[in-house]
Amino acid sequence: MPSLDRKESASLYLQTVQALDDMLQALVMEDMDPDMSLLQNFLEIILPWLTLSEKVHQQIRALGTISRMLRFICNFPRLSHMMEFSMTGKMMGILGLSCMNANHEISVEASEALHYFFKILVLHRSMKQKTEIILKDLQKNFRGGWFANIQNLAMFFRKYLTPEERADVIMVPMEAMTNASRHDVCAASKMLKMILKHPMPEIGKVPEIIQYIYHNMNRITETTAQETIKKILYLLAQTYTEEVILTLFNMEDGSQRGVCKPWEILASFPKGYEVIMEFLLQKLTPYQKSKGQEPSHSTEISPLIVWRGPQRGLGAGGGGHPSALSQAVLSSWSLSLLHIHVWLNILMAESWGCLEGGFSSCLCLVGRQKN
């Protein structure tokens, strides 16, 4: 049996925690309603104790404090400054990943916090006639396993979040994929797979997602995680072709190290080359018209492309010829020579089996107008 002193210490600790919770709840109130902008300030302070600390007891306490605060807010039919609360997607992503933590106590605390967060969204974003039914369904999985929690997360991802909030949810597990912990990487992959199992709804912040993939692709080494990242890139390219391609074009790396990776991934999917090149042609046609070029005129471009690859040369002295589609793309001056250089390296060299090593290229374009 524990000593009386230990019982008293435990009782004093619980009383102190309750007093601190009461203080936080009073601080987050504005008049008679909770202020969501104040809640965001509170979360920005406490979340690092969950996401950055390596000490389990600190993570558990942070999650417990968040859970109790969210449970308190659930009791109010109105929330002030709800539109100013910009952490919905990030919170959902962090709590969802924490539900999959290997530590049971962390997983349980995260499950409770996520439940109350879902409840807040239902109360303030769902149609009133459906609120009661949804809340009953949520209660069935209260303190449920990680699978049930992530299933609910995938449903809320589709139905209750804005496009920008969905992007924030996606970014959280993507960032976790660069973690050294294999368990964290696998958990992040599972979470994204369940989200992507359904048709993807509208996603915001596409350039930010593409930039993160571009800069961190080499840090994601686990096979399942790599496949998940490839699927995200492919799905975004299918729906947001312009944003994806233009974002990749606009990112210039002086060292050029790893620059080909996202392009290789896009090109590896069925008809990847065709989709990308057709999009570029659609963009180049208006450019030619803006230069006053009449349909009866044609622009003759004579590309002299000299490749010195690890196996064989192409172009002037080699055995290959650029496709008609590639030549059409090269016929516009709207692409910089740097972009043309990168595109030729990626598109043509891979087509001719020359990606085993680096290249050097010399590109000379001679353009002339003729009637």
Secondary structure, 3 states (H helix, E strand, C coil): CCCHHHHHHHHHHHHHHHHHHHHHHHHCEECCEEEHHHHHHHHHHHHHHHHCCCCHHHHHHHHHHHHHHHHHHCCCCCCECHHHCCCHHHHHHHHHHHHCCCCHHHHHHHHHHHHHHHHHHHHHHCCHHHHHHHHHHHHHCCCCCHHHHHHHHHHHHHHCCCHHHHHHHHHHHHHHCCCCCHHHHHHHHHHHHHHHCCCCCCCCCHHHHHHHHHHHHHHCCCHHHHHHHHHHHHHHHHHCHHHHHHHHHHCCCCCCCCCCHHHHHHHHCCCHHHHHHHHHHHHHHHHHHHCCCCCCCEEEEEEEEEECCCCCCCECCCCCCCCHHHHHHHCCCCCCHHHHHHHHHHHHHHHCCCCCCCCCEEEEEEEEEEC
